[in-house]
C-alpha cells in the first residue's frame, strides 16, 4: 500500500494485490524469505568468510522493494568498513532478487544482468568519485543488448524489445530519483512494470520455452 504525495493526486491510496495461493498461483516471497535466500546463497556464504575477518566489518544495507509485473524486485547493498575510527563504509556487493533468481555482483548492473539477462543493467549508473564531474542521466533508451537473455530461444525480437524497454525504464527511474520528481518516478515504475510483463510474456512464447509468467511461476 502506498499514499501519493504528488500535488496532482495528493493523498490517493494505491494497493497492489499480489497473486494468492488460493487462485492457484505461486505466492510472491516477502522480505524475510528473500533475506533468507540471500544469506543461504553459496556466493554470499563464500564472501561472508572473507568479510568476517579481524580487519573489516560487513554491513547489510536496507532491503529495497520495487513492484514489478506480478511480483517484487528486491535490491540490497552490502558494505564493508575497516575497523578503525577514521574508516567509512564502502560498497562491496549488491544483491538482487526477482522470483526464484538471485543476482550477486560488485555492482547493481552486474546483479541485474544475472537476474534479467545480459545488458539489462546497462541503464544503471554509478556515483562519481571525488573530484570527478557529475554526468546527466541518460534521457534516451539504451541500445538493444547484443547478447540475448537466457532461455529466450535466440533471435526473439519481442524479448529484445522488452529488454530495451526495461533498460529505458530503469534509466528514467534513476533520473527521476535524482531530480526528486515523484510523478516521473511513478511513471517510470509503471513503465518498468509493463516492460517486465512484456519480457515474461515474450519469454513464455519463445520457441523451446516452457516458463510461464511470474503470475503463475515466478522467474524463469
TALINKA-V97037 format. One record per residue. RES is the residue in three letters. SS is DSSP state (a for helix, b for strand, c for the rest). BURIAL is + if it has 16 or more other C-alpha atoms within 10 Angstrom, else -. Layout:
res->RES ss->SS burial->BURIAL
res->RES ss->SS burial->BURIAL
This chain:
res->UNK ss->c burial->-
res->UNK ss->b burial->-
res->UNK ss->b burial->-
res->UNK ss->c burial->-
res->UNK ss->c burial->-
res->UNK ss->c burial->-
res->UNK ss->a burial->-
res->UNK ss->a burial->-
res->UNK ss->a burial->-
res->UNK ss->c burial->-
res->UNK ss->c burial->-
res->UNK ss->c burial->-
res->UNK ss->b burial->-
res->UNK ss->b burial->-
res->UNK ss->c burial->-
res->UNK ss->c burial->-
res->UNK ss->c burial->-
res->UNK ss->c burial->+
res->UNK ss->c burial->+
res->UNK ss->c burial->-
res->UNK ss->a burial->-
res->UNK ss->a burial->-
res->UNK ss->a burial->-
res->UNK ss->c burial->-
res->UNK ss->c burial->-
res->UNK ss->c burial->+
res->UNK ss->c burial->+
res->UNK ss->c burial->+
res->UNK ss->c burial->+
res->UNK ss->c burial->-
res->UNK ss->a burial->-
res->UNK ss->a burial->-
res->UNK ss->a burial->-
res->UNK ss->a burial->+
res->UNK ss->a burial->+
res->UNK ss->a burial->-
res->UNK ss->a burial->+
res->UNK ss->a burial->+
res->UNK ss->a burial->-
res->UNK ss->a burial->-
res->UNK ss->c burial->-
res->UNK ss->a burial->-
res->UNK ss->a burial->-
res->UNK ss->a burial->+
res->UNK ss->a burial->-
res->UNK ss->a burial->-
res->UNK ss->a burial->-
res->UNK ss->a burial->-
res->UNK ss->a burial->-
res->UNK ss->a burial->-
res->UNK ss->a burial->+
res->UNK ss->c burial->-
res->UNK ss->c burial->-
res->UNK ss->c burial->-
res->UNK ss->c burial->-
res->UNK ss->b burial->+
res->UNK ss->b burial->-
res->UNK ss->b burial->+
res->UNK ss->b burial->+
res->UNK ss->b burial->-
res->UNK ss->b burial->-
res->UNK ss->b burial->-
res->UNK ss->b burial->-
res->UNK ss->b burial->-
res->UNK ss->b burial->-
res->UNK ss->b burial->-
res->UNK ss->b burial->-
res->UNK ss->b burial->+
res->UNK ss->c burial->+
res->UNK ss->c burial->+
res->UNK ss->b burial->+
res->UNK ss->b burial->+
res->UNK ss->b burial->-
res->UNK ss->b burial->+
res->UNK ss->b burial->+
res->UNK ss->b burial->+
res->UNK ss->b burial->+
res->UNK ss->b burial->+
res->UNK ss->b burial->+
res->UNK ss->b burial->+
res->UNK ss->b burial->+
res->UNK ss->b burial->-
res->UNK ss->c burial->-
res->UNK ss->c burial->-
res->UNK ss->c burial->-
res->UNK ss->c burial->-
res->UNK ss->c burial->-
res->UNK ss->c burial->-
res->UNK ss->c burial->-
res->UNK ss->b burial->-
res->UNK ss->b burial->+
res->UNK ss->b burial->+
res->UNK ss->b burial->+
res->UNK ss->b burial->+
res->UNK ss->b burial->+
res->UNK ss->b burial->+
res->UNK ss->b burial->+
res->UNK ss->b burial->+
res->UNK ss->c burial->+
res->UNK ss->c burial->-
res->UNK ss->b burial->-
res->UNK ss->b burial->+
res->UNK ss->b burial->+
res->UNK ss->b burial->+
res->UNK ss->b burial->+
res->UNK ss->c burial->-
res->UNK ss->c burial->+
res->UNK ss->a burial->+
res->UNK ss->a burial->+
res->UNK ss->a burial->+
res->UNK ss->a burial->+
res->UNK ss->a burial->+
res->UNK ss->a burial->+
res->UNK ss->a burial->+
res->UNK ss->a burial->+
res->UNK ss->a burial->+
res->UNK ss->c burial->+
res->UNK ss->c burial->+
res->UNK ss->c burial->+
res->UNK ss->a burial->+
res->UNK ss->a burial->+
res->UNK ss->a burial->+
res->UNK ss->a burial->+
res->UNK ss->c burial->+
res->UNK ss->c burial->+
res->UNK ss->c burial->-
res->UNK ss->c burial->-
res->UNK ss->c burial->-
res->UNK ss->c burial->-
res->UNK ss->c burial->-
res->UNK ss->c burial->-
res->UNK ss->c burial->-
res->UNK ss->c burial->-
res->UNK ss->c burial->-
res->UNK ss->c burial->-
res->UNK ss->c burial->-
res->UNK ss->c burial->+
res->UNK ss->c burial->-
res->UNK ss->c burial->-
res->UNK ss->c burial->-
res->UNK ss->c burial->+
res->UNK ss->c burial->+
res->UNK ss->c burial->+
res->UNK ss->c burial->+
res->UNK ss->c burial->+
res->UNK ss->c burial->-
res->UNK ss->c burial->-
res->UNK ss->c burial->+
res->UNK ss->c burial->+
res->UNK ss->c burial->-
res->UNK ss->c burial->+
res->UNK ss->c burial->+
res->UNK ss->c burial->-
res->UNK ss->c burial->-
res->UNK ss->c burial->-
res->UNK ss->c burial->+
res->UNK ss->a burial->-
res->UNK ss->a burial->+
res->UNK ss->a burial->+
res->UNK ss->a burial->+
res->UNK ss->a burial->+
res->UNK ss->a burial->+
res->UNK ss->a burial->+
res->UNK ss->a burial->+
res->UNK ss->a burial->+
res->UNK ss->a burial->+
res->UNK ss->a burial->+
res->UNK ss->a burial->+
res->UNK ss->a burial->+
res->UNK ss->a burial->+
res->UNK ss->a burial->+
res->UNK ss->a burial->+
res->UNK ss->a burial->+
res->UNK ss->a burial->+
res->UNK ss->a burial->+
res->UNK ss->a burial->+
res->UNK ss->a burial->-
res->UNK ss->a burial->-
res->UNK ss->a burial->-
res->UNK ss->c burial->-
res->UNK ss->c burial->-
res->UNK ss->a burial->+
res->UNK ss->a burial->+
res->UNK ss->a burial->+
res->UNK ss->a burial->+
res->UNK ss->a burial->-
res->UNK ss->a burial->-
res->UNK ss->a burial->+
res->UNK ss->a burial->+
res->UNK ss->a burial->+
res->UNK ss->a burial->+
res->UNK ss->a burial->+
res->UNK ss->a burial->+
res->UNK ss->a burial->+
res->UNK ss->a burial->+
res->UNK ss->a burial->+
res->UNK ss->a burial->+
res->UNK ss->a burial->+
res->UNK ss->a burial->+
res->UNK ss->a burial->+
res->UNK ss->a burial->+
res->UNK ss->a burial->+
res->UNK ss->a burial->+
res->UNK ss->a burial->+
res->UNK ss->a burial->+
res->UNK ss->c burial->+
res->UNK ss->c burial->-
res->UNK ss->c burial->-
res->UNK ss->c burial->-
res->UNK ss->c burial->-
res->UNK ss->c burial->+
res->UNK ss->c burial->+
res->UNK ss->c burial->+
res->UNK ss->c burial->+
res->UNK ss->c burial->+
res->UNK ss->c burial->+
res->UNK ss->c burial->-
res->UNK ss->c burial->+
res->UNK ss->c burial->+
res->UNK ss->c burial->+
